[in-house]
Amino acid sequence: MKTIKKTVTKKQSPKNLIIDEKTSKGTNKVLIFSVALLVLIALFLFKNIFGKGKIETLKNKTIPDAVSKMIGGNTKVTINNLKDTSGVYEFELVLGEGSSAKKYISYVTKDGKIIFTSGIKLSDLSVNNNQTQTQAKKLTCNDLTKAESAKLTVFIVSNCPYGLQMQRVFKKVLDEQPALAANLEVKYIGSIEGDKIVSMHGNTEAQENLKQICIREEQKEKYWPYVSCYMQEGKSEDCSTTAGIDTVSLKTCLTDKTKGIAYAKKDFDLAKKYQVTSSPTLLLNDKQIVSEFDFGGRVSNSIKQVVCCGSKTQGEYCKTDLSKDEMATAFSLTDAPQQQTPGVTNAANCATQ
């Protein structure tokens, strides 16, 4: 008789069903977590890849192009440490190269449309809330030092947009009132390292400063014709020809340490004595720093007003108003001001610190 085997199927217990349900729920949770994680990773990659591209564009093109256009000349512009700070990008602006390079902590809006060449972090200020903050008192005519005939010196550097602006203002004054030529002079800011002069915007500017100093000292009648040309496009060699500069004499001045460097040192020493660190800065009668904005702005009439207020004996020109028109900044083919640069005021200057 054949034995028949009967296969018995084990019936699942409620306990096993409960385990399967837990496993299913656990699997769903892992799946949901995995999907969420993938979404976060995707967002992170999108933000960083595309955000990084925008930052690189700001760092390598937008900001350097804007700064180069603003300062003019061939100064090298480098942007370092660009980072998101308080709703804007903070960065280190480096002008020039090597030991003469100047560094400034600056800012740009995230759309790249407005650049702030400097800023103040409120958290860095020690403010006494119990004291009222007041502005420095504006100088008046009575506050100025007096000399028999005033001498007004403007300190600049040759490629500073606002130094160029003030040179235009001085030239405008001389065009309107040639008698003021004896009252106005231009000097330069810088320092000497070894046998070489340095300037805030690098070696190109330093050498142009030295050239203008040599022309001022040894070919005085050609100084303003040369500068008037240079202010247009910064073409130094072409302007030497235009102004009729004696290039042999100029070369001697530039290379002879008893001439060019010695002349420059006198400028720099006077600037250092009065802690002049920005271009342009006005010094009256070799005694007093004066702001042109206390007397009407960076215009011809203000310069005349400071000279008249600083003189014990006033010329006939003191009775006549000069131009109150603003002048162009940076290199410009005309004296008329260009469209205002966002974030920059008419009182702007180039500062070494």
PyMOL commands that set and color helices and strands:
alter all, ss='L'
color gray80, all
select helices_A, chain A and resi 14-71+98-100+122-124+141-143+161-176+178-183+203-218+220-233+236-242+247-255+257-273+292-294+300-309+316-319
alter helices_A, ss='H'
color red, helices_A
select strands_A, chain A and resi 77-85+88-95+102-108+115-116+152-156+184-188+191-193+196-198+278-279+281-284+288-290+350-351
alter strands_A, ss='S'
color yellow, strands_A
deselect
rebuild
show_as cartoon
